[in-house]
Amino acid sequence: MKRQEILIRDEKLTLLPQKAIYWEKKSALIIADLHLGKITHFRNQGVALPANGVMNNWERLGNLIEEFSPADVYFLGDLFHSDYNNEWIIFEELSAEFQNTTFHLIAGNHDILPEFHYQKFKIKVYKETLCVGPFIFSHHPLKEKTEFYNLAGHIHPGVVLRGTGRQSARLKCFYFSEKGAILPSYGDFTGIYKMKIKKVIRYML
């Protein structure tokens, strides 16, 4: 996937191959479902996952912030996967490196730790939704009507491509509809949910 600019409610958004959105007007990165600590969580329970996946997430995140120097990074839920582990220490190092960036978390179902953990690392936490400009950020896609355009995560949208030789590939994708969009999961080892596309107005890899 190449970078692609789209207009939503007259706002230019850049879709990034790293599975994030850059909103230039607000100098903001928008990211969903990192599930940081997931690999460490399963490795601690004896599941043989490659340790280098941990650093892949951090390096991609650090590189994005370094490139765009965003004023704000909005995490649309499930920033961390589960219990407190060593990846929080890595986040502390990252937040210290980018002190001019404010980190926001719209809490997801995996963000289960007491709020003081997030406060310690200067993450602003919103328990349900956050409205910025014409958008309303949430973790779960909103079902109720709203005047705002909903940007959400949680679903981990993906698509299956099939070739003429019976080969196939499952790929993460952005999922846009008339009232809202669902971002792909940013983190490694987060799975893919195959989306039904008949009601989608924009569907891309």
N, C-alpha and C positions, 0 to 999 in steps of 0.2 A: 504494500500500500504506500502511495506517495502522499505527501501533505496535500490537503484539499481544503479550500476555503468555501464556506457556505454562509448564507444569510438566514438568520432566524430572528424574527421580529425586528428586522432592520439592524441587527447586530452581526458583525462579521466574526465568525468563529473559524478557527483553523483546526482541522482534524489531523492529529499527528500519528505517524505509524507506531509510535511507542504506546498507543492506546490511551491518549489523553487529548484534551481540548485546550487550545490556547485562545484566550479572549483578549485581543490586543488592546481594545479600548479601556479595559479595566486592569490591564497588566496582570492577568490572572491565569493560572493553570487550574484545570478542573480534572480530577482523577477519581476513579471509583474502584473499590474492591482491591486494595493492595494485598490484604491478608498478610501483612508482615508478621513474621514469627510462625507462620504455618509450617514451613519446612522444619524449623527448629523444634516446634511442638511435636511433630510426628517422629522426628529423629530421636527425641527424648523418650518416645514410647516404643522405640525399637524398629520403626518402619524405615527401611533403607531408601531414603531419598538423597539425591546428590547434594552435598553441602554447598557446591558452588552456586546453586540456585539462590541461596540467601543473598550472596553478593550481587548477583545479576539484578535483583530488584533494586538494591541500594544504588548500584552504579547507574542504572537507567534513570532513577529518580534524581540523583545528584547531577547527572549530565543535563537533564532537562532544566533544572533550576539554574544551573550555571549558564546555559545557553540563553534562556529568556529573562533571567533576573526578575521574576515576577514579584509584584508587590504582595500578592496573595496567592496561596495555594489552597484550593477547596477540595477536601476529600469527601466524596459522597458515600461515606459509611464503610464499615469493615476495614478500617485502616490497619488495625492489628487483629490477628486471628483469634487469640485466646489469652492464655495466662501471660503474666509478666515473664519475659525471658531476655536473653542477651541482646536481642534485636532492638530493645528499647534503648540500650546504651548506644547502639549505632545511630538511632534517631537523635539522641542527644548530641552526638558529634555533628550530625548533619545540620541540625537547627542552630548549633553554635557557629557553624561555618557560614550559614546564610541568615545573618541576623537582621537583614533588611527585609526579609520575607516573613509575612504573617501566615501561620498555618491555622486552617479552620477545619473542623471535623463535624459533619452532620452525622450523628451517631447511627451506626448500623447494629444489626442483631449480634454481631461478633464483638462489638466494642463494649465489653462487659466489665471492665475494671473500674474501680472507684475513680471518681473524677479527679482526685488529687494527683493521680499518675499523669493525667493529661496536662494539668496545670503546671506540674513540675517541669514539663518540657514546652511550656508556653503554647499549648495547642488550645485554641478557643473551641469549645464544644457546644453544639446545638442539638438538643435532644430529639427534635422532630424535623423542622424545615428551616430554611433560610432564604429570604427573598433578596435578590441583588439585581437591580435593573428590571428587565422584563422577565427574568427567570426566577423560578422557585426551585431550590436545590432540596433533594430528599434522598434517602437511601432506597426505600421501596418506591416504585412508581406510584404516583398518586391516583386514586380512583375517583375522588371527589372533584367537582368542577372548580376551576380557579381561573382568574383572569391572566395568570402568569403561565409562561411556557415551562414545563417541568423537565428538569435534567436530573436523572436518577441512575442508580446502579442496581446491585443486588441480583439481577437475573443472569449476568454473564452471557450476553447474547453471542451467538455464533451462527455460522452457515456451513453447509457441506457442499463442496464443489465436486462434481463427478466428470471424468473425462470419457472420451470414446473408447478407451482401452480398459474400462472398468476401474481405473484408478480413482481415488477420491481423497479429499483433504478436508479436515474440519478446521475452520479458521474463525478467530474472533472478529466481531464486526460492531460498528455503530448501528443503532436501530432508531430511525427517526419516524415519527408519526405526526399527525396534525397538531396534537396537543402536547406532545412531549417526546423526549429522546431517552434512550437507555445507553449508557456507556459500556464498552467492553471492560472486563476485569483487567486491571493493570498488572496484577501479580502473577508470577509463575505458579503452576500447580493449582489453578483455581477452577478448572473445568470450563465446559462450554455448554450452553443450552441452545439447542437448535430452534430458531425462531420461525413462526409462521409468518409469511410475508404478504398475504393477500390484502392486509389493511395498511401496509407500510407505504409511505409516499417517497421515502428516500432510503436506500438500502445499499450499503457500500462496505468494502473491505479496506 
